């Protein structure tokens, strides 16, 4: 832009001068306006259009145009030419600059103003003459647009529709226009560069932020990884490609410290391979581990693991050591994990011991173990099973049908159903069946098994045991026969004893009667010795009568027991006391009792039981006045009775013996008796399903206890009809 456009007016006449001055003042005003628009941020296109209009106003008849030079400096592009025909604008858009390319192409090429006064004749326009003339364009002068460094940015052209030459004013105007366009372009380019720089700065900032975040993330991941490793109880370390420890977890540090082979902080940086190599002499496992480490390091194997003992002075320990290769880029790293597996090893050893014990036990007990998979119909037998079934291994198909084919035909259906039921709805299987050995011998087997199910309740496994119970079966049968035989002979014996003692009583009574008559008749006639002999005969016979009576009572406990029926034990006691009335009076005994229960018992035998015990309590009291208490306490499943006295008591060593028949602790001279009373008591109590025992302290009395279990009313195990006498 010219610094003093008014100088244009120099040399002109006065009237013209004022006219020119006015126009230039207006021109300056327009320039300021355009520049203000530019400063306010108007777009390049708007600015160009404003400049074009400004020029066209300033120089009427002129058609102005702005072309922009590509950054490569080779082609011109349409900038602004609102009043040139659109078709013309399109035709010259992209025009290659050159020495003879019209006014603009040439001006841009040489970087200097080009004035063509007549397009029709000027050689510069030769190639475009038709185009220009076709649009009524005849003259064109073009001014290069420069940036502040003198580089060509484009061209500003002024067209005329007739051949003409620019005046000095036109030249001034075109310079100003080109200058302003240059400012606009430069400004726009500066802004663009600025925006680019800003974008670049933003991108860089984003990159930096991204890097910062990535780094932060890396650190967090690293910390997380370490925290995770620290939370693991196994000892873990990472080795570099030479075997140097690059990181360790807390467990590794603790272990190292505890075992004194590495100082707490010296784990890192230690060459672990060298540590293992150094221990090679003393410990074969260290050498093996070093070899494994090397093999993984060299990539010969992807990983290595071994189990080894690592006993401390105080503890027996086992470890598993595992080495895995880890390669993310270069170099290779190894992860070493040592895990304490002592608990697992112990469990395994225990399991082994238990298994071998079980094996020994099942062999010794001749128990066969089997495992049936119902889903795949696979039956597995251990060696003992073949012994139990008496078949060689090669004759066993390993399917369920193999088992069925061994079953006794009479047990086949039941066995099949029991297995099916167990698989369908039971967890346990417990049965007995018969099998036929190949030699046709019959064997009784016992089977017990457990059924395993999946989550859906489907049976997936049945594990069980079989053992031969033929001997027990035979023995049980024999026992049953023997018991029946014994029962029969006992009944015969009882009947015989009953008959014999009953029949013996008759002649005895006759002997006693005769002897007594003889005593009376011979009174004073016999000498002293004969009299004494006769007395002995009478006493002996009486004693024999008592013995026979008691024996008869003993034998009748079983054979003549009555029905067990609800019995009021108060009544049973009352009867016993009535029977003992004479003795009670003679001894002036004090007898007390609790309220006694009603219970299922044989009323006669209960009364006899109480009578025997109270009778003994009266008898074994010596000179003391007898004090006897009969009690009854409810106990779980029945009642416990007691008969307590203040008599002579019983030495501890005799407390069992006194219940055996004929066992007495005193002579007849001291205490009369046959030694059968307590044996009868024991039989009665046992018949009721109870038990009898005595607690005593010599000199301080005895307490006889007996229990009568609670039971529903039922007939006695020995029917009252068993005896016919
Ligand atoms: P007997 O009374 O006919 O001797 P028992 O069978 O009734 O036979 O008793 C066996 C023995 O038990 C008695 O001889 C006696 O020595 C001892 N005995 C039984 N009851 C008592 C008791 N209440 N106090 C001390 N001793 C007893």
Boltz pocket constraint, residues with backbone or C-beta under 6 A from the ligand:
constraints:
  - pocket:
      binder: B
      contacts: [[A, 612], [A, 613], [A, 616], [A, 617], [A, 620], [A, 645], [A, 647], [A, 648], [A, 649], [A, 650], [A, 658], [A, 660], [A, 663], [A, 664], [A, 665], [A, 666], [A, 671], [A, 672], [A, 673], [A, 674], [A, 675], [A, 676], [A, 677], [A, 678], [A, 679], [A, 702]]
      max_distance: 6.0
